[in-house]
């Protein structure tokens, strides 16, 4: 019985040489040269403490980044400095993840979308560009449906929400409970994991295509988000909420970015999102897994900024890199 929908197998360590030169290459400006402490805040939102990062200014619509399952706002470290050159960039720890508290109600896709919308309202952001990876893409699409005036443009990065609703629930939730325990261990041992190539590959190969090509300090920041209390409830919410019939309601121009070697969400879901969302186009990245913004940040940022800066985004056809 299959737990994950994709049929891609992990790459062997020696296959890392197949990736293009931009794989793992840091983006500019370099997030390491920024003192992040003045930009990371906590806010009481809908009765709970939520952590978010906020950097940059500008007249154009801000970009709001939404992380995926088992992740944190640091998943967007390579994107926020680039966006902040011309506009405001905001990324949050969703309730139950990172250093944000569990929500007052049960975790749900719509509830998470409401939290992101509420954060935008409290910060006075107005219409925004929403960029979501995996479960964050699911939440971003829900925002575009439920709060259409909030979402000026939408970027779906290996978004969950289609194949994920067809998973076999019982075995998947069993795996999820084990994953939470393993995630807690991973977070506590993140420094050790990123320093040891074989261990790094074993832990991260299901998510990113070539772990050995990624900077250890970035992976350390990302791994700190694993093992949080919202994981199991969020996965349950992800599998039990089906919005496929409502996707044609999305009126925002939408960019779909996917890795061709995504093991967690199959690339065919990118085709389906493009088919169902009227004003959409997709970019497929070769030798890339479930986290294009981490694996190929420089290329991802060029795609993102081209899309958000277009006066009238081109939303027909697709491209491959």
N, C-alpha and C positions, 0 to 999 in steps of 0.2 A: 504494500500500500504506500503510495507516494505521499510525502509530506510537503515537498516543495514542487512547484509546477514546472520549473525550467529543466531542460535536459542537458545543460552545459556541464561539463566536468571541470574540476579545478585544474589549473595549469600546473605543470611540474616546475620546480624551481629553476631548472635550466632553460625553460621556455621564455624567461624574462627578456632575453635578447630579441625576441620577436617584436616586442612593443616598439612603437615609433619613438623618435628622440624626445618628443614632448612628454612621454609618459613619466610622471613623477617629477617633472621639472617645476620648480616653484614659480609661482606667479609674482608679478611686480605690481605695486609696491610690496615689499616683503613684510609679512605680518610680524616677523620676529623683531623688527625695528620699531614697533609700536609699544608704548606703555599702555596696556589694556586696562589697568586698574581704574582710571577715570571714566572709562567707557562701559563698565559693567555695573549694573544697578539691580536693585530688588524693588518690586512694587507689589502692594497688596491688591490683588485683582480677583474679583468675584469671590472674595472671602479667603483667599490663599496667597501665600508669598510666591511670586514668580520672578525668576532671574532672567535678565535680558542684556544684550550688548547693543550699544547705540553709538554710531560714529558717522561723522560727515555731515555736510549741509548742502543745500542746493534748492533751486526752484522747481526742478523736475520731480515727478512722483518718487517717493522713497521706495527702496527695495526691502521687502520683509522676507527673511529666510526662515523656513520651517524644516526642522530636522526630521529624520526618520525614527523607526522603532529602535530602542536601545541606544540612542545617540544623544547629542547635546549641541548647544549653539556653536561650539568650537568646530563642528563639521564644516563651517563656512569661513574659517580663518583665512583661507586663500582667496575668498571672494570679497569679503567686506572692505579691505583696503582699496581694492580697485574700484568698487562702486563708490566708496567715500571720496574719491577724487572729484566727482561731479554731482553727487547727490547723497542723501542720507541713507544709511544702511542699518537695519535693525535685525537682530536674530535673538530668539528666545529659547530657553529650556521649557519645553511643554510641561504642563503639570504631571508630576510623577516621574520626570526625567531630569537629568543633570542635577542642579541644586534647587529646583523648584519643588514645592510641596505637592503632595497628592491633591487632586481636586476635591471640592466639597461633595460633588455628586460622582456617580460612576463615570469612568473614562469612556468617552464615545467619540466617534468621528465628528459628529455635529457639535458636541460639546467642546472639542478641541478647536474647531473652527470658530466657535463663539469666543473662546479665550483669545485667539489671535486677533479677531475683530475688536474685542474689548481693549486689548493692548494698543491697537492702532488708534482707537478712539481716545484713550487716556493720554496718548502721546501727541494727539492732534495731527496725525499724519495725513488725513484725507484719503483720496484714492491712492493706491499703492500697487507696485509690481510684487506679486507673491511668487516666490521661488521655493518649491518643496521637493524634497528627495524621499522616495519610498513612501512610507506612511505620511510624511509631510506633503508629498504630492497629492495623496488622497485627500488630506485636509485642505490643501490649497484649492483643489477642484470643488470641494464642498463649499468653500468660501465663495467661489465664483458663482455657484448656484444660489446659495442662501443669502449672500450679501453682494449682489452684482455691482452696486455703486461703489463698493470698497475696492474691487479688484479691477484696476485699469488694464493690466496685462498679467498673464499667468505663464509660469515656466514649470513644467512637469519633468522631473529628473528621476528616471526609473521608478515611476509612480506606482504604488500599490492601488488596489481597488477593483481590479478586474479578475485576474486569475486567483487572487488571494481569497475571493469570496467562494471559490470552488474547492478550496483545500478540505481535506478530511479533518473534521474539527477535533475529534477525540485524540488521534495520535499527534496531531500538531500541537495541541495544548499540553500533552504530556511532554513532548520535546521542549516546549516553551518553559515549563517549570524547571527542567534540568538546565536549560539555557540561562535562566535567571541565576541559578547557583553558580554556574560556570562564569557568567558575566561578572558577578561579584568578585570571584577569584581573579578574573582577568583584570578588573579595575585595580585591585590591590597589588597585582604583580605587573602592572603595565610597563614599568621601567625595565624589568627583567625581560619581558616579552619582546620589546622593540630592540633590545640589544642583542638578542640571540636569533640569528637568521632562520634556523630551522623551526624554532618555536614560533617566531613571527609568522612564518609561512603556514604552519599548521593551524594557527588561530585565525588568521585573516584571509586565507585562500578562498573560503566560501563567499566572501564579500567583495574583495578587490582582486583583480586578475593577477597582479605581480607584486606581492607585498615587499619583496626585496628591493624594488625600485623606488619605494616611497620613503620620504624623510622620516627618520626615527622620532624627531621631536614633534612632528605633526601627528604621527600615529599615537604618541604618548598622550597628547591632548584629546584626541578622539576616543581613545580607549578608556579615559577617565569617565566617560558617560555610560559605560556598560553596567549591568547588574542593578539597575534602579527599580524601585518598587512598582512602577507603572507598567512594566514590560508585559506581564501576562494579561492584565486587564486590557491593555491597548491592543494586543494581538487578537484577543477575543472580539473586541469591538471591530477590528479591521476585517475579520472573517465573517461577521454577521451583519454587516451594513452594505447593502447593494444599491448603488446609485447609477448603474449603467443606463437605465431608461431616462435619466435626467441629464446626462452629459450633453445632449444636443441643446439644452437650455443655456449653456455657457456662451455668453456673447463676447467675452474678452478675447482679443488676439492671444493665441497660445503657442508657445514653443515647447516641443517635446524633445528631450535629450535622453538618449539611452546608450548603454554599452551593449555591443553585440554579444559579449560573453557574460552577460548577467546571469548568475546562477539562481538568484532569488526571485526575480520577476522577469519572465521570458520576454524577449524582444518582440514577440508577436503582439504583446500588449501595447507597444508603441504604435503599431499599425492600427489597432482597434481604437485607441484614444484619438488618433488622427482621423479615423473614419467617423467617429461619433461627435467630435467637437468641430463645429462649422469653420471657425477661423483659426485653423491650426496648421502647423508644419512640423516636421521632425528632422532631427539630426542624429545619425547613428555613428557611434565611435568604435572603430575596430580595436580588438585586443583590450577591451575595457569592460570592467565588471559593473557592480551595482552602485558605485560611487564615483561617477565621472568627475565631479567637482573636486574630489580628492586625488583621483588617479591622473587626470589630465587638466590641472587647474588653469594653466595658461590658455589652452585651447577652449576650455569651457568658458572662461571669462570673455574671450573674444566673441564667442557665440552669444553669450548673455548680453554683453554691452551693445553689440550690433542690433540685437532684437529690441532692447529697451530704448535705444536711441533713434530707431527708425520713425519717421513721421507717420507713415502708414505701413505697418509691418506686412511683408509678403507672407501670405498664409496658404499658399498652394504649393504642392510638390514637396520633395524631401531632399536631403543631402546626406552624404556620408563622409566621414573623416577618419 
